[in-house]
Amino acid sequence: MKKFCITVALCLLVSGCSNPAGRMGFDAKPPKMDDTPTIYSDSLADTSREEVSDEEEVPEPYNPNPDSDILEISEKMFLTQINDIYYNFDEYKDKTIIVEGMYASFTTRDGSLKVPVIYRYGPGCCDNDGWGGFLLKYAGQLPQEKDWIRVTGTPELTRTPEGYTNLVLNVISIERKTQHGKELVTQ
């Protein structure tokens, strides 16, 4: 029960309307289903990680097979697993992550940079107007907007000059899929 309460609290924190310090570098105004969201990041180059103090309660990692070097993010636990990677990064930093979702090219707040993203819609402050996913570092051919893709990569945390921490997937491969999963997930 404690894990469930912590998971619900984390989902609410990430998808809330306010923008507290340390929140991932995603725009505080979640996208509408037909909008392309923006992100705060002006740079994905810095990889520093804030240390967690002993006073903070950190949830136990959700990894159905902790001994495996590969984690496939499930549709049922999409937001929960991504939050767990963010908050318990040291448990996942050496793993290969496989995730499916929609592709988009998000723009920075000032419009100066476009960053590739894999994401799904999720609960937000005003109904289902939040989103969750990974920023992508990839030098190859990118898919079309709204394509359903399967991405394999390694996770990385990056820090923006404004102090936001972004969860990035260093892409090993991107595969376009013809069959879509759920665009809207709740956990």
N, C-alpha and C positions, 0 to 999 in steps of 0.2 A: 504494500500500500504506500509505503514511504517513497519508493521509486516512482510510482504512478503520480503522486502529488508533486514530486520534484520535476518530472517530465512535463506535467501540465503547466507548472510555474515557468519553466524554461520557454515553453512554446508561447506563453502569454508575454514574457519579457521580450522575446525576439520579434513578435508580431505586433506589439503595442504601438500606439500613435506617437508617444514621446520618443526622444532620441537621447537616452542617457549616455554618459561617458562610457566608453568601452564597447558600445554596441557595434555589431558588424557594420561595415561601411556601406550599407545599403540605404537607399533613400528612405527618409522617415515617412514620406507619403507613399503608401503602397500603391501598386498599379491597379487600374481597372482592367477587366479582362481583355479589353481591346487596346490598352495603352502599352507603350514600351517604357518600362521603369528606368529610372536613373540611379546611378550610384555616386557615392561621395569620392571615391578614389581618384586621385590625379596621378598616382604612381603605384605600380605593383612591384617595385624593385626591392623595397626594404622588407626583410624577413624577420625582424626582431619580434619577440613574444614577451608580453607582460607576464611577470611572475605572479602566481596566485599566492596570496598570503595564507598563513596557517589558520587565520580566523574565518576565512570564507569556507562555506560548505560546498564541496564539489561533488556532484552526483557520480555514482559509479558508472563506468563506461557500459554502453549497451552494445555488445558485440556477441552475436549468437555463436560464433566460433572464434574465440580469442587466440587460439593457437595457429590459425591460418594467416598467411600473409596477404590474403585477398578478402576484401569485404564487399559484398554486393548489397547495395542499399535497396531495401525492399520498398514496394509501393505502400504497404500497410504502415510502415514505420519511417517513412521518408523524412519528415521534419525532425523526428526524434533522433534518428541516426545522424543526420547532418549536424544538429545541435550538439550531440555527444562528441562528434569529431572536433567541433570548435572548442568546446569547454574542456575536453580531455585530450587535447592534441597529442601529447606525448605518447598516449596509448595507440595512436593511429599513424604517426608520422612516417613509419617505415612500411606501411601497408600499401597495397594496390587497391584503389577504390574503383568500383564499377557502379555507374548510376545511369538511369534513363530519365529523360524529361524533354522539355521543349528547349529549342535553341533561340537565343535572342542576342542582339548586340546592344547592350545598355550603354548609355552615355553618362559622362560625369556631370555633376551638378552645373558646372559652367559650360558644358557642351564641347569642351576641348578634346575629349578622348572617348573613344568607343571601346568597350571591353566585351569580349564574348562571354556568354553565360549559359549554363544549363540550369533550368528551374522548373518549378511547378507552383501553381497558386495554392494558397492556404488561408487559414483564418487570420483575420486582421482586427482592427479596431472597429471597423464599420461593415460587418458581415464578412464575406470571403474575399477580402481585398488585399491580403498579404501575399508574400511569396517566400520561397526558400530554395536554395540551390548553391551552386559554386560559380565563382568567377573562373574563367579558363585561361591558361597560358598555352597557346598553340600557334605554331608557325605554319601549319599546313593549310589546305583548302577548307574554308569554313562552310557549314551548311547554310541553307536559306532560313530567313526568319520563320519561326513557328514550326520548323521541321522537328519531328520527333527523333531524338538521337540517343545512342548508347555510348557513353564515354568511359574509357578506362584511363586512369592516371594516378598520380601520387599527390597527397595533400600537402599544402603549404599555408602558413599564416603570413600575411604581409601587413605592414603598418603604413598608414598614409601620413602625410605631413600634418594633417588635422588631428591625428591621434586615433583614428578608427582602425580596427583590425579586420582584415578581409580574409575569408577562407577561399583559397585558390586551389584548383586542381591542375597540376602539370600534366598535360594530356600526352598519353602514349598513343591512343587511337580514338577516332570518332567514327561511329557507324550510323548511317541513316537507317531508320526503321520504317516499315510500312504500317505496322500495327501500333496504334497509340495506346498508352496506358491512361490512367486517370490524370487529367490536367489539374484537378482540384483535389488536394489531399488534406486531411484533418489532423494527422499526427505523424 
